[in-house]
Amino acid sequence: MKPTRSDILNWLREDDPRQLEVLWRLADEVRQLHVGDEVHLRGLIEFSNRCMRSCAYCGLRLPNADLVRYRMTADEVLACAREAVRFGYGTVVLQSGEDGCTTVEWMADLIGRIKVETRLAVTLSLGERSEADLRAWRVAGADRYLLRFETSNPTLFAKIHPSLPGMKSDRIAILRVLRELGYEVGSGVMIGIPGQTWADLVRDIELFAELDLDMIGVGPFIPHPATPLGGRALSAGAGLEQVPNTELMTYKVVALARLVCPEANIPSTTALATLNLAQGRELGLQRGANVVMPNLTPPQYRERYEIYPAKACVRESASDCHGCMRQRIETIGRAVGVGRGDSRNYHLRG
C-alpha cells in the first residue's frame, strides 16, 4: 500500500533509528519485488560545464568567472561511449550545463553516431530546452531525459532558478512534453533548500507519483561557495519548518520515492557518496535505490564540472570508478545489471 500524505510527513519527521529501520526494510522489499536485485550502471559523461543560467546555488552559473570552462568535442564524447560499451554499461548519460552552443543539430548528430556504433540507451540531461529540440533528439534516438523540478513550490523555485530574460521556467510542463514525445522521463528534487518546508517536501514526493516518473533522482542541497546561497544559513526563511539537507533526510526521500513509485529507476547518487564516501552509495542502494552512475568524463574535465565543491571521486579514472562501483555492489550482495535497464514503469505504461 502506498503511503498517504500523513504517512509521508511522519516518516520525514521520524528520527528514531528503530522506527527508521522499518522504513528501510519496506523500501528494500518494494525495490526487490518491483525492480529486482540488479543494480544498473549508467555511464555519466559531463560534456560541457558552460551554462547560460544564474542559479543561486550552482557552481556552473554564468557569473562564476573563476570556473575554467570546457566543452568536449563529439569525438571525445563518442570515445567515452565506447568505454561504456567496454565496461558493459547499458546506458550513457550526456549531461551539461544549459550551454547555448549545444545546438539541436550537433546533439542530434552525436546521438545518431552513438546509436549507429553502439546498443547503448542514451539519456540526456541538458536542462530546459524547447519542444522542437526535444522532439529532434527523440527522433535522433535519445531514449530518456532527466530534468529535476527541484521543488514543487513555485516561489521557492523562482528564487533559486531565475528565469532567462523573456522566458519563464516551467519544468513540470516540460516533463509533460517529454512524456508526450515518448521519452522515459526522469525528475527529482533537492532536499534542504533554504526556505523549503516539510509541506513542500511532502508535495514533492506526491508529485513523483502524479507525474508517473520513470526515474527519480534526489540529493541534498549542497551550495557552491561562489554563489548567492553559498554561505546562507539553512534556517533562513522557514524556522522550525525548514527541512534539513542531511544524509539521513536524503535516505528518507529515496525510500519514500520507492514506496510511491515502485517501478521507477532510482539512483544512489554521487552526492550521497560526497556526504559519506565510505558507505553512502551502499546505504542508498539498501534503502530503495537500484542505479549508480559511474563517471566516464575524462580526467582533464572532471574537476571542472563543479556544481558543488568537494564532489566525491573526481580524481578517479573511469576504469577505477567502474571497478569500485562493481565491488561496492557485490559487497552488499547485489548483482550488477545487464542490458539497458529500461524503466519497468515505462514498459508497463505503454
Steps between C-alpha positions, in 0.01 A plus 500: 500500500638840401553748785246775562592867538492453877723193475755689288514790744537269799786310337677823404483621860593161650840490673480177701752259342285200594198644323708602198615140465136423419507759219830367363366144502174599328684692227745215444220243478307712249819553299571128491142412404462756221847553346700207635850471640691626196678834536528669161804711418449815294817647353500875568663736249511863617582642158471874569514720808385808310165639613291804415303487828567676831358247747556609858683189621680344201870542430441485124298825509592756235627767744764262646801648323745285699387176338712381207248410231513209255295335232592152379507419129261247351793263445597525868143419606488207260826366643335502845200313357735233364647471848149447638458208260834355608393515866169330420274797577160516335455877513693823458377822660598813307493786749594867482414844618247689289757564230358721227764374257370143526287532191214269417688383189827427683323294765280315251809404299679380814201291610481347153870410504468331839196306380668386179813379677354358824188349655510743789193676629558877487382716788516879466529746788533839332260720694207691358473469121226574249247241390652514152847412636364220716305359205805508273713315756231239552484444123882472498476212748515646852320268742475690827509852636582616853368837618468549873221734603704559821200619704125501441476840672498750208603796716798311640593372154504854360736612779759234425447473120461848351340481157680623192387843373166474328456135594325337794621164627230235521670167549180314580367598158824385335474165679152454357631581151775242543237240588299587188814466286556147625804546720559314822458798732720568801477774758565565867571756768755656728454441871556782746483808274493811723131571552383146413237381749379155594177568310705586190692175518184295554355664189822421308467130580131496408592664168737211419195274491275750320758538222536122483878536479721236344811628680532692826819671612519672837789655687581740780530873443876562481566857384821605332683769701522728193121545493243721679392202713854381566519637852135526592371334816253223431262633762441815299140553402331197653587478869402169658335394173833501315588162351862403581740417216639193674610159389224343711229716343625400154464130586146565621404663170664218300300246700173693468558549126522122469175455692304750289656393165579129542601439136726805457877494460655685794873578520717501808675823414848649506366753751441218749858384445615859553328505840611147591778366279535177697144374455265771371428329169462160665249630754303666221485168315381326817226759553322494165747591225593273207732711280849650530674733256873443459674798341647467150598868467869531406724600795603833346136614514352321798612738776368796304142369509465651844130538572593479868841475670691192616301263277590137563725304265598786267861379480421138419548372148198355322652154541556548873146633542360199315692252714406676822129504412494130416676412823264711711195343338629146549599573861136558595388181326346661192563421134630738233224552244521374145358687201340843475304483824193664350230623733247229576256780567550628144433160348199435721353832389537440139 
